[in-house]
Amino acid sequence: MNRLKNILTILFFGLTLTSSGQTQTTELKNYNYKILAKLISFEGGDKIHFAKFKIIKNLSDSLVVNDTIIVGYYNYKEPDENIDNVLLTIKKYEGLTSMKNYFICPEYDGKKNIQKAKIEYIDFDYWEGCETRKGDCKPLVFSRTEKEKNWYLIMPCGGNITSISITGVNYIKELHLEHNNCPPYLDLSNLNDGNYSASMMACGLGGTVTFNLITMN
């Protein structure tokens, strides 16, 4: 009786582990990743069309990706041809393919998952000029129209570890990242218009910069 009970217990745990492994694998297959990228070229295709992109910022920590990727989508769900910088929503392709660094849009919908993005930059030299007070450190102004929904700010790395504190009216955001996760970024999409300051602490860069967000009609 005890032997039968042990066998049933082993079978139960075996089925539980198998089920858990299958669930985790399914979750990985269905996981969507977010990436800021720049269009390199449309590559054409038949039912499935392809576009090549250069990575600006990988927004998904769990995804390891090369500098350049290819993304597939249905020809009747192609994105706007007039794109440059974009916000990509992609997933790993689990089929057989000879293409390297190949991903697909969820449901192969390029119209929905390849969206225009407005990307602003603060470069290293400007930030260093504000830190040393030897450069032109006039407050920066970033503007967009009401139609532009995806808005991001890319900032410089300050060293092996970079910490940035962003503050505004009723707003505070702390960024802490290592060099392999650079560059730092801030999602401006839902921030209110107004004045903000960003203060950095790092071994190679510091100081504070200020910027103003404006949405135009």
Buried (B, 14 or more C-beta within 10 A) or exposed (E): EEEEEEEEEEEEEEEEEEEEEEEEEEEEEEEBBBBBBBBEEBEEBEEEBBBBBEBBBBBBEEBEBEEEBBBBBBEEBBBEEEBEBBBBBBBBBEEEEEEEBBBBBBEBBBBEBBBBBBBBBBEBEBBBBBBEEEEEBEEBEBBBEEEBEBBBBBBBBBBEBBBBBBBBEEEEBEBEBEBEBBBBBBEBBEBEBEEBEBBBBBEBBBBBBBBBBEEEE
